[in-house]
């Protein structure tokens, strides 16, 4: 299961990278740049949590990581919904 989740994450990251490169051709406003930076930071945090979740064995720690992952995904979606 962990490998499948990881490959899906990699696939999503590759899709986002290609989308970002297409969007980077036009100049971004300061607000868009800030939103992009926040999204990138949240994506990095999400990747870190996913890796921690793969190796976590304590049920309480896993629960905390799963809740963190849900919160990060919610925040990423909120930022994406603000994009034009």
Backbone as a printed PyTorch tensor [residue, N CA C, xyz], in Angstrom:
tensor([[[  0.8220,  -1.1920,   0.0000],
         [  0.0000,   0.0000,   0.0000],
         [  0.8670,   1.2560,   0.0000]],

        [[  1.9410,   1.2420,   0.7330],
         [  2.7850,   2.4260,   0.8250],
         [  3.3830,   2.7650,  -0.5350]],

        [[  3.8130,   1.7500,  -1.2750],
         [  4.4070,   2.0160,  -2.5850],
         [  3.3670,   2.5940,  -3.5460]],

        [[  2.1710,   2.0670,  -3.5150],
         [  1.1140,   2.5870,  -4.3760],
         [  0.8050,   4.0360,  -4.0590]],

        [[  0.7450,   4.3500,  -2.7750],
         [  0.4770,   5.7220,  -2.3560],
         [  1.6130,   6.6290,  -2.8020]],

        [[  2.8500,   6.1340,  -2.6580],
         [  3.9970,   6.9340,  -3.0390],
         [  4.0020,   7.1980,  -4.5420]],

        [[  3.6960,   6.1790,  -5.3420],
         [  3.7010,   6.3750,  -6.7880],
         [  2.6080,   7.3440,  -7.2130]],

        [[  1.4760,   7.3190,  -6.5370],
         [  0.4240,   8.2760,  -6.8420],
         [  0.8900,   9.6760,  -6.4920]],

        [[  1.5990,   9.8070,  -5.4010],
         [  2.1190,  11.1030,  -4.9970],
         [  3.1080,  11.6200,  -6.0250]],

        [[  3.9860,  10.7680,  -6.4970],
         [  4.9680,  11.1570,  -7.5050],
         [  4.2550,  11.5740,  -8.7850]],

        [[  3.2560,  10.8140,  -9.1690],
         [  2.4980,  11.1370, -10.3790],
         [  1.8320,  12.5050, -10.2430]],

        [[  1.2560,  12.7710,  -9.0860],
         [  0.6070,  14.0600,  -8.8530],
         [  1.6280,  15.1920,  -8.8730]],

        [[  2.7970,  14.9460,  -8.2940],
         [  3.8440,  15.9670,  -8.2780],
         [  4.3230,  16.2670,  -9.6940]],

        [[  4.4480,  15.2440, -10.5200],
         [  4.8780,  15.4530, -11.9020],
         [  3.8310,  16.2560, -12.6730]],

        [[  2.5750,  15.9610, -12.4510],
         [  1.5070,  16.7020, -13.1160],
         [  1.5280,  18.1640, -12.6870]],

        [[  1.7380,  18.3840, -11.4040],
         [  1.8040,  19.7600, -10.9030],
         [  3.0190,  20.4920, -11.4580]],

        [[  4.1300,  19.7970, -11.5780],
         [  5.3380,  20.4250, -12.1060],
         [  5.1250,  20.8640, -13.5500]],

        [[  4.4870,  20.0160, -14.3460],
         [  4.2430,  20.3930, -15.7410],
         [  3.2450,  21.5430, -15.8150]],

        [[  2.2660,  21.5400, -14.9330],
         [  1.2900,  22.6340, -14.8890],
         [  1.9760,  23.9230, -14.4470]],

        [[  2.8590,  23.8290, -13.4740],
         [  3.5830,  25.0030, -12.9920],
         [  4.4600,  25.5950, -14.0750]],

        [[  5.1160,  24.7340, -14.8420],
         [  5.9900,  25.2390, -15.8990],
         [  5.1860,  25.9600, -16.9770]],

        [[  3.9850,  25.4840, -17.2370],
         [  3.1360,  26.1730, -18.2100],
         [  2.6950,  27.5200, -17.6800]],

        [[  2.3830,  27.5670, -16.3970],
         [  1.9100,  28.8070, -15.7990],
         [  3.0510,  29.7970, -15.5930]],

        [[  4.2700,  29.3180, -15.4360],
         [  5.3760,  30.2100, -15.1430],
         [  5.7710,  31.0560, -16.3440]],

        [[  5.2490,  30.7720, -17.5070],
         [  5.5850,  31.5380, -18.7020],
         [  4.9570,  32.9210, -18.6880]],

        [[  3.8950,  33.1010, -17.9380],
         [  3.2980,  34.4300, -17.8350],
         [  3.6550,  35.0090, -16.4610]],

        [[  3.8300,  36.3080, -16.3940],
         [  4.2250,  36.9140, -15.1120],
         [  3.0980,  36.7850, -14.0810]],

        [[  3.4940,  36.5320, -12.8560],
         [  2.5300,  36.3800, -11.7710],
         [  2.4870,  37.6480, -10.9410]],

        [[  1.3060,  37.9570, -10.4580],
         [  1.1700,  39.1010,  -9.5560],
         [  1.7970,  38.7330,  -8.2140]],

        [[  2.0930,  39.7150,  -7.3830],
         [  2.6590,  39.4110,  -6.0590],
         [  1.7600,  38.4810,  -5.2410]],

        [[  0.4430,  38.6400,  -5.3630],
         [ -0.4800,  37.7670,  -4.6340],
         [ -0.3850,  36.3330,  -5.1480]],

        [[ -0.2860,  36.1920,  -6.4660],
         [ -0.1740,  34.8580,  -7.0510],
         [  1.1570,  34.2160,  -6.6660]],

        [[  2.2110,  35.0080,  -6.6200],
         [  3.5100,  34.4870,  -6.2040],
         [  3.4620,  34.0030,  -4.7570]],

        [[  2.8200,  34.7730,  -3.8940],
         [  2.7000,  34.3880,  -2.4840],
         [  1.8910,  33.1070,  -2.3460]],

        [[  0.7930,  33.0130,  -3.1070],
         [ -0.0420,  31.8110,  -3.0760],
         [  0.7330,  30.6000,  -3.5790]],

        [[  1.5260,  30.7890,  -4.6360],
         [  2.3300,  29.6940,  -5.1840],
         [  3.3690,  29.2410,  -4.1630]],

        [[  3.9940,  30.1960,  -3.4840],
         [  4.9740,  29.8580,  -2.4530],
         [  4.3290,  29.0670,  -1.3230]],

        [[  3.1490,  29.5220,  -0.8920],
         [  2.4320,  28.8110,   0.1690],
         [  2.0710,  27.3920,  -0.2730]],

        [[  1.6020,  27.2640,  -1.5080],
         [  1.2420,  25.9490,  -2.0240],
         [  2.4590,  25.0390,  -2.0630]],

        [[  3.5900,  25.5700,  -2.5290],
         [  4.8200,  24.7750,  -2.5850],
         [  5.2440,  24.3210,  -1.1870]],

        [[  5.1620,  25.2280,  -0.2150],
         [  5.5270,  24.8780,   1.1590],
         [  4.6060,  23.7960,   1.7160]],

        [[  3.3170,  23.9210,   1.4380],
         [  2.3690,  22.9140,   1.9100],
         [  2.6070,  21.5710,   1.2380]],

        [[  2.9610,  21.5860,  -0.0430],
         [  3.2550,  20.3350,  -0.7500],
         [  4.4800,  19.6480,  -0.1380]],

        [[  5.4940,  20.4320,   0.1930],
         [  6.6790,  19.8560,   0.8320],
         [  6.3270,  19.2620,   2.1960]],

        [[  5.5230,  19.9790,   2.9530],
         [  5.1050,  19.4770,   4.2620],
         [  4.2890,  18.1980,   4.1040]],

        [[  3.4250,  18.1740,   3.0990],
         [  2.6100,  16.9890,   2.8410],
         [  3.5000,  15.7890,   2.5020]],

        [[  4.5010,  16.0020,   1.6660],
         [  5.4230,  14.9270,   1.3030],
         [  6.1470,  14.3970,   2.5380]],

        [[  6.5640,  15.3010,   3.3870],
         [  7.2520,  14.9070,   4.6160],
         [  6.3360,  14.0700,   5.5120]],

        [[  5.0790,  14.4860,   5.6530],
         [  4.1240,  13.7470,   6.4850],
         [  3.8520,  12.3740,   5.8940]],

        [[  3.7270,  12.2900,   4.5710],
         [  3.4860,  10.9970,   3.9220],
         [  4.6470,  10.0430,   4.2170]],

        [[  5.8670,  10.5430,   4.1180],
         [  7.0320,   9.6880,   4.3970],
         [  7.0630,   9.2530,   5.8620]],

        [[  6.7060,  10.1570,   6.7610],
         [  6.6600,   9.7990,   8.1810],
         [  5.5670,   8.7650,   8.4320]],

        [[  4.4590,   8.9200,   7.7560],
         [  3.3380,   7.9980,   7.9200],
         [  3.7040,   6.5960,   7.4620]],

        [[  4.5230,   6.4990,   6.4330],
         [  4.9420,   5.1910,   5.9280],
         [  5.7350,   4.4060,   6.9630]],

        [[  6.4690,   5.1020,   7.8190],
         [  7.3110,   4.4010,   8.7950],
         [  6.7500,   4.4230,  10.2140]],

        [[  5.6450,   5.1000,  10.4370],
         [  5.0780,   5.1940,  11.7840],
         [  4.4170,   3.8750,  12.1850]],

        [[  4.6740,   3.4650,  13.4160],
         [  4.0720,   2.2190,  13.8920],
         [  3.1430,   2.4450,  15.0850]],

        [[  3.3470,   3.5140,  15.8120],
         [  2.5030,   3.8210,  16.9700],
         [  1.1430,   4.3170,  16.4660]],

        [[  0.0500,   3.6930,  16.9080],
         [ -1.2840,   4.0800,  16.4170],
         [ -1.6240,   5.5560,  16.6690]],

        [[ -1.2290,   6.0790,  17.8240],
         [ -1.5260,   7.4880,  18.1030],
         [ -0.7200,   8.4140,  17.1890]],

        [[  0.5160,   8.0530,  16.9440],
         [  1.3460,   8.8500,  16.0540],
         [  0.7940,   8.8000,  14.6320]],

        [[  0.3730,   7.6120,  14.1860],
         [ -0.2280,   7.4720,  12.8540],
         [ -1.4870,   8.3310,  12.7440]],

        [[ -2.3040,   8.3120,  13.7950],
         [ -3.5380,   9.1050,  13.7810],
         [ -3.2140,  10.5910,  13.6650]],

        [[ -2.2220,  11.0380,  14.4170],
         [ -1.8230,  12.4410,  14.3700],
         [ -1.3300,  12.8030,  12.9570]],

        [[ -0.5230,  11.9240,  12.3600],
         [ -0.0110,  12.1720,  11.0130],
         [ -1.1330,  12.1790,   9.9820]],

        [[ -2.0950,  11.2670,  10.1210],
         [ -3.2240,  11.2290,   9.1930],
         [ -4.0530,  12.5030,   9.2860]],

        [[ -4.2450,  12.9950,  10.5000],
         [ -4.9840,  14.2480,  10.6790],
         [ -4.2030,  15.4190,  10.0890]],

        [[ -2.8940,  15.4060,  10.2700],
         [ -2.0510,  16.4530,   9.6820],
         [ -2.1330,  16.4190,   8.1660]],

        [[ -2.1060,  15.2190,   7.6090],
         [ -2.1890,  15.0570,   6.1620],
         [ -3.5140,  15.6060,   5.6330]],

        [[ -4.6110,  15.2930,   6.3090],
         [ -5.9190,  15.8050,   5.8910],
         [ -5.9520,  17.3280,   5.9490]],

        [[ -5.3780,  17.8910,   6.9940],
         [ -5.3590,  19.3470,   7.1430],
         [ -4.5180,  19.9910,   6.0440]],

        [[ -3.3660,  19.4220,   5.7490],
         [ -2.5210,  19.9570,   4.6770],
         [ -3.2370,  19.8890,   3.3350]],

        [[ -3.8940,  18.7770,   3.0600],
         [ -4.6260,  18.6390,   1.8040],
         [ -5.7760,  19.6380,   1.7160]],

        [[ -6.4370,  19.8780,   2.8380],
         [ -7.5250,  20.8630,   2.8680],
         [ -6.9850,  22.2570,   2.5580]],

        [[ -5.8500,  22.6020,   3.1760],
         [ -5.2600,  23.9210,   2.9510],
         [ -4.7770,  24.0820,   1.5110]],

        [[ -4.2250,  23.0270,   0.9390],
         [ -3.7750,  23.0750,  -0.4540],
         [ -4.9760,  23.3040,  -1.3720]],

        [[ -6.0560,  22.5840,  -1.1340],
         [ -7.2550,  22.7530,  -1.9530],
         [ -7.8290,  24.1600,  -1.8130]],

        [[ -7.8050,  24.7110,  -0.6060],
         [ -8.2960,  26.0780,  -0.4060],
         [ -7.4770,  27.0690,  -1.2220]],

        [[ -6.1650,  26.8980,  -1.2260],
         [ -5.3170,  27.8020,  -2.0120],
         [ -5.5760,  27.6240,  -3.5010]],

        [[ -5.7600,  26.4090,  -3.9420],
         [ -6.0200,  26.1620,  -5.3710],
         [ -7.3730,  26.7320,  -5.7990]],

        [[ -8.3290,  26.7290,  -4.9020],
         [ -9.6440,  27.2640,  -5.2650],
         [ -9.5950,  28.7810,  -5.4460]],

        [[ -8.5700,  29.4300,  -4.8900],
         [ -8.4200,  30.8660,  -5.0450],
         [ -7.7750,  31.2520,  -6.3700]],

        [[ -7.1760,  30.2650,  -7.0590],
         [ -6.5110,  30.5360,  -8.3340],
         [ -7.5370,  30.8540,  -9.3990]],

        [[ -7.1660,  31.7500, -10.3160],
         [ -8.1200,  32.1290, -11.3790],
         [ -8.3290,  31.0120, -12.3810]]])
